[in-house]
Amino acid sequence: MKIGFIGLGIMGRPMVENMLKKGLDVTVADLNEKIVKEVTAEGASSGTYQELAETCDIVEMILPKAAIVKDVIFGEKGLAQYMAPGKIIVDHSSVTAADSKECYERLKAQGISFLDAPVSGGDAGAKAGTLAIMAGGDQAAFDICEPVFLSYGAEANLIGGPGSGSICKLANQIIVNNNIAIVAEALTFATKAGVDPEKVYKAIETGAARSYALEDKAPKMVGRDFTPGGTIRVNHKDITNVINTAHAIDCPIPYTAQLYEIQQAMKVHGHLDEDHSAYVKYFEELADVTVEKGEHPSEK
């Protein structure tokens, strides 16, 4: 089986590298020619969208937003122009369910299967090959793709019909982003009270407050390391999709609405391209403190 993969960014590249380690036949495409050369040096082939569509059984992608996904699939030189019936397109991007359903229906009319299959686990999970894949679409297409998914993921689940994978991802983003913001608020509170925030998170990380956000993001906050694993820009896009979807289905989301405004403040202050652990800067501004490890006034 030949796999095509489009999008070699923070998530896509390590996903491809894990497929190569498992011996899969992968052909890649990306606008960044330097990264394409580096990945081909690791064992992948490279090609145009047309070549991927014509030669690969499955073409996967992970791209910044729905408009780009649709252009790659349906644009003037998109995959759908060259792909034969019976093949499968997998979109690992974070988009709305409406976008995924549109892609599914348009491709179904051509006899091409489509799975919306966003991932969770961040860049660390992508590198480790432990991503969680949540898919929406047809069982037959999922069954074919599942072994491929498990080459870079620890778990893959078919959630339901088209669009359900995207809904699952948005639910994931509600939990993850609000959790990170709450960790930021808590560590700002501890700092303002004069307590070392590093000692605080280490004391509670194995108790009832334990979470991915606490274990992965608290060290970045107190270490002042905002190198992006997941950027606020990408998560702002996801939370915007949550807001729009929630409004469309009349589902109140008061906590996430507040989170959206926090992200808007981060945007105004130029922090969109930082890791989402940088939410702490919002709370620091409010409290007039800096969350960082070390001795604090109450300990002197």
Residue pairs with C-beta under 8 A, 6 or more apart in sequence:
1 24
1 25
1 57
1 58
1 148
2 25
2 26
2 27
2 55
2 56
2 57
2 58
3 19
3 24
3 25
3 26
3 27
3 56
3 57
3 58
3 59
3 60
3 148
4 26
4 27
4 28
4 29
4 47
4 52
4 53
4 55
4 56
4 58
4 59
4 60
5 12
5 15
5 16
5 19
5 26
5 27
5 28
5 29
5 44
5 59
5 60
5 61
6 12
6 28
6 29
6 30
6 49
6 52
6 59
6 60
6 61
6 62
6 63
6 72
7 30
7 61
7 62
7 63
7 93
8 16
8 28
8 30
8 32
8 35
8 36
8 39
9 30
9 62
9 64
10 123
10 126
10 228
10 229
10 230
11 62
11 92
11 119
11 123
11 126
12 30
12 61
12 62
12 92
13 35
13 39
14 123
14 126
14 127
14 129
14 152
15 62
15 92
15 119
15 126
15 131
15 152
16 26
16 28
16 39
16 44
17 39
17 42
18 126
18 129
18 151
18 152
19 26
19 148
19 151
19 152
20 26
20 42
20 43
20 44
21 129
21 151
22 151
24 148
24 151
25 45
26 43
26 44
26 45
27 44
27 45
27 46
27 47
27 51
27 52
27 55
27 56
28 36
28 39
28 40
28 44
28 45
28 46
28 47
29 36
29 46
29 47
29 48
29 49
29 52
30 36
36 46
37 46
39 46
40 46
47 55
48 77
49 72
49 77
49 78
49 79
49 82
50 77
50 81
50 82
52 59
52 79
53 59
53 79
53 80
53 81
53 82
53 83
53 87
54 82
54 83
54 84
56 87
57 87
57 88
58 87
58 88
58 89
58 90
58 144
58 145
58 148
59 79
59 83
59 87
59 88
59 89
59 90
60 89
60 90
60 91
60 92
60 148
61 69
61 72
61 89
61 90
61 91
61 92
61 93
62 91
62 92
62 93
62 119
63 69
63 72
63 91
63 93
64 93
64 234
64 237
65 93
65 95
65 237
66 93
66 95
66 96
66 99
68 93
69 91
69 93
69 95
69 99
69 103
70 99
70 102
70 103
71 78
72 78
72 79
73 79
73 80
73 89
73 103
73 107
74 80
74 106
79 89
80 106
80 107
80 110
80 112
83 89
83 110
83 112
85 110
85 111
85 112
86 111
86 112
86 113
87 112
87 113
88 112
88 113
88 114
88 115
88 141
88 144
88 145
89 103
89 107
89 112
89 113
89 114
89 115
90 114
90 115
90 117
90 145
91 100
91 103
91 114
91 115
91 116
91 117
91 118
92 117
92 118
92 119
92 133
93 118
94 118
94 166
94 169
94 170
94 173
94 234
94 237
94 238
94 241
95 116
95 118
95 166
95 241
96 166
96 170
96 241
96 244
96 245
97 116
97 136
97 163
97 164
97 166
97 167
97 170
97 245
98 163
98 245
98 248
99 166
100 114
100 116
100 136
100 162
100 163
100 165
100 166
101 162
101 163
103 114
103 116
104 114
104 116
104 137
104 162
104 163
105 162
107 113
107 114
108 114
113 137
113 138
113 140
113 141
114 137
114 141
114 162
115 135
115 136
115 137
115 138
115 141
115 142
115 145
115 165
116 135
116 136
116 137
116 162
116 163
116 164
116 165
116 166
117 133
117 134
117 135
117 136
117 137
117 145
117 149
117 156
117 165
118 133
118 134
118 165
118 166
118 168
118 169
118 172
119 125
119 126
119 131
119 132
119 133
119 134
119 153
119 169
120 131
120 132
120 134
120 169
120 172
120 176
121 128
121 130
121 131
121 132
121 153
121 154
122 216
122 229
122 230
123 229
123 230
124 216
124 229
125 131
125 132
125 154
126 152
129 151
129 152
129 153
129 154
130 153
130 154
131 152
131 153
131 154
132 153
132 154
132 155
132 156
132 157
133 149
133 153
133 155
133 156
133 157
134 157
134 159
134 165
134 168
134 169
134 172
135 142
135 145
135 149
135 156
135 157
135 158
135 159
135 165
136 158
136 159
136 160
136 161
136 162
136 163
136 164
136 165
136 166
136 167
136 168
137 158
137 161
137 162
137 165
138 161
139 158
142 156
142 158
146 156
149 156
150 156
159 165
159 167
159 168
167 245
169 238
170 238
170 241
170 242
170 245
173 235
173 238
173 239
173 242
174 239
174 242
174 253
174 255
174 256
176 212
176 213
177 235
177 238
177 239
177 256
177 259
177 276
177 279
178 255
178 256
178 259
179 211
179 212
179 213
179 214
180 213
180 217
180 276
180 277
180 279
181 259
181 262
181 279
181 282
182 213
183 201
183 211
183 213
183 214
183 217
183 218
183 221
184 217
184 221
184 277
184 279
184 280
184 282
184 283
184 291
185 283
186 200
187 197
187 200
187 201
187 218
187 221
187 222
187 280
187 291
188 197
188 280
188 283
188 284
188 286
188 287
188 289
188 291
189 287
190 196
190 197
190 200
191 197
191 287
191 289
191 290
191 291
191 292
191 296
192 287
192 289
193 298
194 296
194 297
194 298
194 299
195 296
195 298
195 299
196 293
196 294
196 295
196 296
196 299
197 218
197 221
197 222
197 291
197 292
197 293
198 218
198 219
198 222
198 293
198 294
201 214
201 218
201 219
201 222
204 210
204 214
205 214
205 215
205 218
217 275
217 276
217 277
218 277
219 225
220 226
220 275
220 277
221 277
221 280
221 291
222 291
222 292
222 293
223 292
223 293
224 292
225 275
225 277
226 271
226 274
226 275
226 277
226 278
227 275
228 273
228 274
228 275
229 275
230 275
230 276
231 272
231 273
231 274
231 275
231 276
232 263
232 266
232 267
232 271
232 272
232 273
232 274
232 275
232 276
232 278
232 279
233 272
233 273
235 263
235 276
236 260
236 263
236 264
236 266
236 267
236 272
239 256
239 259
239 260
239 263
240 260
242 253
242 256
243 253
243 256
243 257
243 260
246 252
246 253
246 256
262 279
262 282
265 282
266 272
266 274
266 278
266 279
266 281
266 282
269 281
269 285
271 278
271 281
280 291
283 291
284 290
284 291
